[in-house]
Amino acid sequence: MTERQPTAHPDDGAARAVETVFRMEAPRIIAAVTRVVRDVGIAEELAQDALVAALEQWPAAGVPDNPGAWLTAVARRRAVDLVRRRENYAHKLQEVGRATEFAYEDQVAADPDDIDDDLLRLVFMSCHPVLSAESRVALTLRLFGGLTTAEIARAVLAPEATVAQRIVRAKRTLATKNVAFEVPHGPDREARLGSVLGVIYLIFNEGYAATAGDDHLRPGLCEDALRLARVLQSLMPKEPEVHGLAALIELQSSRAAARTAADGTPVLLKDQNRTRWNQLLIRRGFAALGRSEAVAPGPPGAYALQAAIAACHARAHTYEDTNWAQIATLYALLAARSPSPVVELNRAVAVSMADGPEAGLALVDALADEPALRDYHLLPSVRGDLLERLGRPAQARAEFARAASLTRNEREREFLLRRSRPGGE
């Protein structure tokens, strides 16, 4: 698919509204259309066609009362027209008739072991084992995150050409293998669970800290990920990592309102107003973490460990009350279970808080030659924090400037550039 990135005229409010709504609603539109055409690539093209139709009509006619439903209806109508032109007209038309009976919102399944949720179906489809792990990640960020190939490449720390090939091959493979648009049952569901959990967390992370664009947060993606995690909890109540992931997302989501200032500027954890943390989500997170521990009394999984780290933050009434020694221990366990340079970077931060910035800086400097972190903006950002705490402001400002040059999120770039100036101005 050719990436169409329409640019609105600065004075064209309707065109800007089209782009904003499409970025928010694209996953649902693609999921709804995939139900009809059973082809992710075609569904994405039809969703883009709906975007073009909106760009043509909304500036003159005005933005509809429910723009997401308008885009979905246009894309679905074009999907129906496409199916009608295919072979086996009568059979395909009957399928479309059944598909369009479903409302866009969640459906309540009669069978508790069957989930009639188009987004969840799309996640399971995108995580089919016929695709490589890397292709599943790239395709999911494209479909659910609405990211361009360049943005995905930066998010997964891979060359842009490689990511482009992964996306094209993934969509082609799903079509040629006739992968079903469904939530599988039994062993097939279990075999795909790890990938599904991974991509749901990727969806959440893209909403929690957007890779690119003008907004630091994308709440719609966070809400989608949280809902999918909750659906999985009801679908697979005996899977500890399902509850672990749900706990992690609940607890992380609880901080959303405090993570940005009124103007959208990021707010560091130590500066957040904890009275704005959502206590209902915190309680839900604690409950989900408890269920994870109850169904698997043995060593916790990676998501449960991350949820336990988030729980440490949630229990602390102030930043100074945080049990950093426990968090450092949990990160060490996580690094042993799921080793990665990013986990080690996070562990370095925890160690710096528990044992001092010099100890953390030594761990960060040991990661300097990691290929996966070469263009990762959080590495110089963390290093800048540690240098600032060590009383080396000039070096810290240089690191913040480097971090600003690496991020593609405008809000984060502005925030880092301010920290790169004397006095943080």
Buried (B, 14 or more C-beta within 10 A) or exposed (E): BEEEEEEBEEEBEBBBBBBBBBBBBBBBBBBBBBBBBBBBBBBBBBBBBBBEBBBEBBBEEEBBEEBBBBBBBBBBBBBBEBBEEEEEEEEBEEBBEEBBEEEBEBEEBEEEEEBBBBBBBBBBBBBBEEBEEBBBBBBBBBBBBBBBBBBBBBBBBBEBEEBBBBBBBBBEBBBEEEBBBBBBEEEBBEEBBBBBBBBBBBBBBBBBBBBBBEBBBBBBBBBBBBBBBBBBBEBBEEBBBBBBBBBBBBBBBBBBBBBBEEEBEBBEEEEBEBEEBBEEBBEBBBBBBEBBBEBBEEEBBBBBBBBBBBBBBBEBEEBEEBBBBBBBBBBBBBBEBEEBBBBBBBBBBBBBBBBEBEBBBBBBEEBEEBEBBEEBBBBBBBBBBBBBBBEBBEBBBBBBBBBBBBBBBBBBBBBBBBBBEEEEE
